């Protein structure tokens, strides 16, 4: 995107334009998948605010009004997209993929398989989950726990974060953090 294109790009912060944007993206995944995702008993994938609790989504925990944010919809939509076809990785080098914008990469879909880049290779290779787990296990066996850092996603569940920190401690490391800490540290300090 050129400087003039990014300068003239309209920023959508809410209202009817945001609804229009969400509906256009929702058409890509289908109304049934979208409806199921936004009505689930979950937390907002953008800010972790409760979205429905035991009543299901489209509400916050303390209100009967319908409430859902654009960021939550965007995060939900990215999770339910179709997987990126493996041909994308066999036909496009890492250098070519690096030329894509974040939006272009996200529009390809979600990762459906683990990827591996052999030393000296120019392309990612899709591998099986058992192969990926074995590679990670072998690497961890050869790495001292003090040299390890475990980093959780704010988009994962509390249960997944709990298991990750438990795993890190069993491994022998107390170097555990979450992306939410970095995102919200400025709002919580002085």
N, C-alpha and C positions, 0 to 999 in steps of 0.2 A: 504494500500500500504506500503510495507516495505521500509526501508531507501535506500536499494540498488536499488529498483524499481524507487523510486522518484529521486535518483541521476542520473540514466541512462535515465530518461524520456526525450524525445526530446521536446524542446520548439519551437513552431512554431510562428514566428513573422511576416511572410508575404511570398510573392512569391507563387510559384506553390504548395508548401506544404499547405499553408493556403487555397488556392483555392480547393485543394483536400479535406481538412478537411470540408470546408463549403459544398461542394457537397455531401460528405458522410452524413452529418447531415441533409442536405436538403432532401435527399432521404427518411428520416423518416417522414417528414411532407408532402411531395409531391411537385412537381414542380409548380403546379397551385397556391397553397397557398403561396409558397415562392415568386413567381413572383409578385403576387398581393401585398404582403407585402413590397418588396424592391422597387417597382415602386410607392408606395404611396407618397402623398405630406406630408412630415413629417420632423421631426428633428431626427438626430442620437440619438438613445436611449442610447448610451454610453457616448457621449460628448456633445450632444445638438446642434452640427453644423447643419445648414440647409442642408437637402438632397433633393434638387429639387425645393422647393418652389412651385410655380404655375405650373412648368413644370413637376413635378413628380420626383420620386426618381432616383437613379443611377447617379446623378450629385451633385456637391455642388452648392451653390447659385450663385457663381461667375464664373463658368466654364462650357464649353460645353463638356468637357471630361467626360467619365464615371468614377466615383469615388465612391467607397463604401468600408467601412472598415470591417475587420473581426469581430470586437466587435459589430458593428451595426447589422451585419447578425446574430451573436449569440443571441443578444437581441431579434431581430425580431423572430427568430426561437423558442425561449423559450416562446414567447407570443402566437404563433399559434400552439403549440403542443396540442395534445389531453389532456383532463383533466385526472387527476389521478383517477383511479377507486376507488369508495368508499370502496371496499373490502380491499384495501391496509391498510386503517385505522382501519377496524374492525379486521383484521387478524394479524396486527403488532402493538405491544405496542409502546409507546413513547420511552421507553428504547431501543427497537430494532431499531426504526427509527433513534435514536441518534447515532447508530453505523455506519450508512451509511455516505459515504463521500458526500461533496457538489455536486460533479458530479453525484454520484449515485442517490441522491435526485432529482436533476434536470432532470435526465433521466427518472424518474417516470412520468413526465408530469407537467402540471400546476395545480394550485388549481382551481377546478371547483365549489366548494361550500364552504361556511364558515365552519370552524371547531370549536368545543367547547370541552373543557376538564372540566368535572364536578370535583368538589373538591374530591380528593382521588382516582380518576379514573386513570387507567393505559393506556387508549386508547383515542385518539381523536374521537369525534363523528361528522359526517357531520350533519349540521342543515340548516334550510331554511334561506333565506335572511331576511324574516320578523322577524323570531325568533332572528337572529343575531342583527338586527337593534334595536329590542326591548331591548335586553340584554345590548347593548352599551348605549342606551338612559337611561335605568334605572341606570346604573353605573355612567353615567355622571351627572344625577340628584343628586346623592349622593356624588359627588366630587366637592370640591371648585375649581373655575376656576384658582386660583393662584397655585394650585397643579397639573395643567394640562400642557402637552407639546404636541404640534402638529408637526408631522414630515412627510414631504412630500417626495415622491420618485422622483429622478431625471429622472425616466423613465415614469413619468406621464406627461400629457400635461401642458402647461402654464395655460390653462383654469381651469384644475383640481386643480393646485396649488393655483390659485387665489381664487377659491371657498373654498378651505380648509382654507386659511388664513382669508377669510371673515367669514366663519363659526366660526373659533377660536375667532375672535374679537366679534362676536355676542354673543358667549358663555361667554365672559368676560376675555379671556386670550390673552396676546400678546406674548406668548411663542410659536413661530412658527419658524421652520427651515426646511431646505432641505438638503438631503444627499449630494448634489453638493457642498454646503458650506464646509462641512467637507472634501470632496475629494479634493477640489481645494484650500482650505485655505492656505496650505503650498506653493503653486505656486504663490499666490498673496500677501504674507507677506514677507517682508525683504529678 
